[in-house]
């Protein structure tokens, strides 16, 4: 706690003085191709880049001094597993930043290849690896929401395989299931949660977020209602993300100190460096043209940080999680309130 408090003070100070630290977290879009047809996301409709970063280019980018403090790299897409060289991508990142933990996010459509990748990473290269799998319903409900017939059957096979690997690998391998909360999935929340937790797999709710990244601005697929907060409160553990998202549904302010372009950033599959998902169209610089360090300290990056500071907040789990991990102090009221509630429960 003392170390987190010290780092929190340091990060808040450098943020206020516009002297950003080196990023500790990075989200990497391995590809913009996607085989899902999700009702809440239009990435699959977007025009695709002809030339994505090669493993060699990825290695060069991640060996830049800017990234030598990275502790976590999240590989996503699109659907990252569509890259035929995904093993080489993972290895390129690991060799460049060997201390960083690598997570891959997938829709599970290529289930057997996913298991092969986990074995490749952990068994062959001793990589600290995490796997996040999306699941928004059971059976045909999930297939309909994700637009892939037979997808649930593949995930139904994949999850027990993940459990077996966890038993073999221990702390070298972690996993979780992510559930996208929109109006059309609310009624499936409890069933999916119970299905996942029966296998002992961590369950995470990803609140619906509108952004240019998802190309879903204006779809307004999570309107809330009186029952939604009750469903969350009764069935999910208290968290900063859930607290902020419920406040947002009630029309309350969720502004918090965001650390986009301070302690974390995004990397597009063509090399563009970006502040966050809500600023997906704000290209800070391209790593094929400039080094990450040059981009990080550019006038364009300074402009991006000024916009981040004025942001009114969002429900994106990465932005919330990495921002509050950067500084514990804005989260203190939440933890104090949770502690008080626990004391009250014990007294009852």
Buried (B, 14 or more C-beta within 10 A) or exposed (E): EEEEEEBBEEBBEBBEEEEBBBBBBBBBBBBBBBBBBBBBBBBBEBEBBEEBBEBEBBBBBBBBEBBEBBEBBBBBBBBBBBBEBBBBBBBBBBBBBEEBBBBBBBBBBBBEBBBEBBBBBBBEBEBBBBBBBBBBBBEEBBBBBBBBEEBBEBBBEBBEBBEEBBEEBEEBBBBBBBBBBBBBBBEBBEEBBEBBEEEEBEBBBBBBBBBBBBBBEEBEBBEBEEEBBEBBEEEBEBBBBBBBBBBBBEEEEBEBBBBBBBBBBBBBBBBBBBBBBBBBEBBBBEBEEBBBEBBBEBEBBBBBBEBBBEBEBBBBBBBBBBBBBBBBBBBEEBEEEBEEEEEEEEEE
